[in-house]
Amino acid sequence: MGTTTMIGTMDFTIFVVVGRYTDRTAHATLDSYLSPTGALSVRSAIEASDTLGGVVSTVIVESSSNISSLSSADAEFLQISFNITVHN
């Protein structure tokens, strides 16, 4: 049996829960996650290996959106979504 090569793109949404919605440090941390560079940058972490170790042709963080609250266990948490496109 031979190997199969997939050609195309796949889109993913990554949800990041930052902390309690009313916590000031959660909002400050969110700013760091949204930064295009830096130790806490989600974009920088994902695109650091733009081929994901040679598994794909490229991965791109297309956008971040939907800063909102998430209800869980009688608490509100701050969350954001990142839209990722993977090209193979």
C-alpha positions, -999 to +999 in steps of 0.1 A: +000+000+000+012+035-008+009+066+011-017+092+004-009+129+002-037+153+011-037+186-009-058+215+004-066+236+034-082+230+067-096+257+090-096+254+128-108+275+156-088+275+189-106+288+220-084+301+248-099+306+283-079+333+300-092+336+335-122+349+355-140+376+336-139+402+364-102+396+371-080+425+359-050+402+354-071+381+330-076+412+308-039+420+310-030+384+301-055+386+271-035+416+258-003+395+259-020+366+241-032+390+214+002+405+208+018+395+175+051+388+193+063+380+228+065+351+252+027+348+256+017+356+220-006+328+207+003+338+171+040+336+177+037+302+194+016+287+166+036+302+138+070+295+154+071+262+134+051+272+104+052+237+090+043+221+124+075+201+124+072+192+086+037+178+088+021+206+068+032+231+042+022+261+064+000+272+092-013+307+095-032+325+123-058+343+102-075+363+130-086+365+166-121+373+175-151+368+198-137+381+231-165+370+253-175+353+286-178+316+292-201+303+320-188+273+339-194+261+375-213+293+384-184+315+373-178+337+342-145+333+324-129+355+297-123+337+264-111+345+229-110+325+197-082+323+171-089+312+135-062+291+121-057+279+084-035+249+077-022+244+041-010+210+031 
